[in-house]
Amino acid sequence: MRHKAALWMAGYALVLIDGGVSAYFIAPPEANAATAVIIPSACAVLMLLCAVASAMMQRNRLIGMIGVHAGLVLPLVFAIAFGSRALVATSATEDYREQQGALVDAEAPRIPGANASIEAEADTVDHDKMYLAVTLWRLTGLSGLASVAILLQRPKPEARREAAVVD
């Protein structure tokens, strides 16, 4: 039964890597797409460590318990982190689209200094971050689902007591 949780943790790690790689390939050229791979990959490594540790439950109960509990908590932490970054990316996408609309709708000729507020905004948001917002929202939801799925793999209380007696 504990090995199922380890398999779910490993599967979740693969989902994290897939999310990062997908974001990398759909990112616009102006984006720092390497971060989109690095962060989810680092999270995936942590989840793989938890999977390995939880699979060691029969040999070393302490390490196994650390792996199981860390594997339960980390997806929740990741969901919160991805969700907070998704809010920022969504806001940046809205700002970018408003900025682009303002540039298109501006009827005044683009004279240096005449449209200073629009030009200042143009310097701050240089590309649409929708790719990032979508990826982060997807990883937020999948992290929440992974946490629930891993939690559901826990053995029933009777089985846990029997396993503790056998150890």
C-alpha positions in Angstrom: 0.0 0.0 0.0 2.8 2.4 0.8 4.4 1.8 -2.6 1.3 3.2 -4.2 2.0 6.6 -2.5 5.6 6.4 -3.8 4.3 5.8 -7.3 1.9 8.7 -7.0 4.8 10.9 -5.8 6.9 9.8 -8.8 4.0 10.4 -11.2 3.5 13.8 -9.8 7.2 14.6 -10.3 6.8 13.7 -14.0 3.8 16.0 -14.2 5.9 18.8 -12.7 8.7 18.3 -15.3 6.1 18.1 -18.1 4.7 21.4 -17.0 8.1 23.1 -17.0 9.1 21.7 -20.3 5.8 22.7 -21.9 6.1 26.2 -20.6 9.6 26.4 -21.9 8.5 25.5 -25.5 5.5 27.8 -25.6 7.2 30.8 -24.0 7.8 33.8 -26.2 11.4 34.7 -27.2 11.5 37.6 -24.8 10.7 35.5 -21.7 13.1 33.9 -19.3 12.0 30.4 -20.2 14.8 28.6 -18.4 13.1 29.4 -15.1 10.0 27.7 -16.3 12.0 24.4 -16.5 14.3 24.9 -13.5 11.7 25.6 -10.8 9.3 22.7 -11.5 12.3 20.4 -12.0 13.6 21.3 -8.6 10.2 20.5 -7.2 10.2 17.2 -9.0 13.6 16.3 -7.5 12.2 16.9 -4.1 9.1 14.7 -4.8 11.3 11.9 -6.2 13.4 12.0 -3.0 10.1 11.7 -1.0 9.1 8.8 -3.2 12.4 7.0 -2.7 12.3 7.6 1.1 8.7 6.5 1.4 9.5 3.3 -0.5 12.1 2.5 2.1 9.5 2.2 4.8 10.1 -1.6 5.3 13.9 -1.1 5.8 13.9 2.1 7.8 10.6 3.3 9.3 11.9 6.7 10.2 13.1 7.6 6.7 9.9 6.1 5.3 7.7 8.2 7.5 9.7 11.3 6.7 9.3 10.6 3.0 5.5 9.9 3.3 4.8 13.0 5.3 7.1 15.3 3.3 5.4 13.8 0.2 2.0 14.8 1.6 3.0 18.3 2.5 5.2 19.4 -0.4 2.4 19.3 -3.0 0.4 21.6 -0.8 3.3 24.0 -0.5 3.9 23.8 -4.2 0.2 24.5 -4.9 0.4 27.7 -2.7 3.6 28.8 -4.4 2.5 28.1 -7.9 -0.9 29.8 -7.2 0.7 32.9 -5.8 3.0 33.2 -8.8 0.0 32.5 -11.1 -1.8 35.5 -9.7 1.2 37.7 -10.4 1.5 36.3 -14.0 -2.2 36.7 -14.6 -2.0 40.3 -13.5 1.0 40.9 -15.7 -0.9 39.4 -18.6 -3.8 41.8 -18.0 -1.4 44.8 -17.7 0.3 43.8 -21.0 -3.0 43.5 -22.9 -4.2 46.8 -21.5 -0.9 48.4 -22.5 -1.2 46.9 -26.0 -4.7 48.1 -26.3 -3.6 51.6 -25.2 -0.9 51.7 -27.8 -3.3 50.6 -30.6 -6.0 53.0 -29.5 -3.7 56.0 -29.1 -4.7 58.5 -31.8 -2.0 61.0 -31.0 1.2 60.7 -32.9 4.0 59.0 -31.0 6.1 62.1 -30.2 8.8 61.5 -27.6 7.4 62.7 -24.3 3.9 63.2 -25.5 2.8 59.7 -24.5 5.1 59.4 -21.5 2.8 57.3 -19.4 2.2 54.8 -22.2 6.0 54.7 -23.0 6.8 54.1 -19.4 4.4 51.1 -19.3 5.9 49.8 -22.5 9.2 49.6 -20.8 7.9 47.6 -17.9 5.9 44.8 -19.6 7.7 43.5 -22.7 5.8 40.3 -23.4 2.6 38.5 -22.7 2.9 36.2 -19.7 -0.3 34.2 -20.5 1.8 31.1 -21.2 3.2 31.3 -17.7 -0.1 32.0 -16.0 -1.8 29.0 -17.7 1.1 26.7 -16.8 1.2 27.9 -13.2 -2.6 27.6 -12.8 -2.4 24.1 -14.2 0.4 23.2 -11.8 -1.5 24.7 -8.9 -4.5 22.4 -9.6 -2.5 19.4 -10.3 -0.5 19.9 -7.1 -3.7 20.0 -5.1 -5.0 16.9 -6.8 -1.6 15.1 -6.2 -1.8 16.0 -2.5 -5.3 14.5 -2.2 -4.3 11.4 -4.3 -1.2 10.8 -2.1 -3.3 11.2 1.0 -5.8 8.7 -0.2 -3.1 6.1 -0.6 -2.4 6.0 3.1 -3.2 2.7 4.7 -6.3 2.4 6.9 -5.7 2.9 10.6 -6.0 -0.9 11.2 -3.3 -1.7 8.6 -1.0 1.0 10.1 -1.3 -0.6 13.6 -0.6 -4.0 12.2 2.5 -2.7 10.4 3.7 -1.0 13.6 3.3 -4.3 15.5 5.2 -6.3 12.8 8.1 -3.7 12.9 
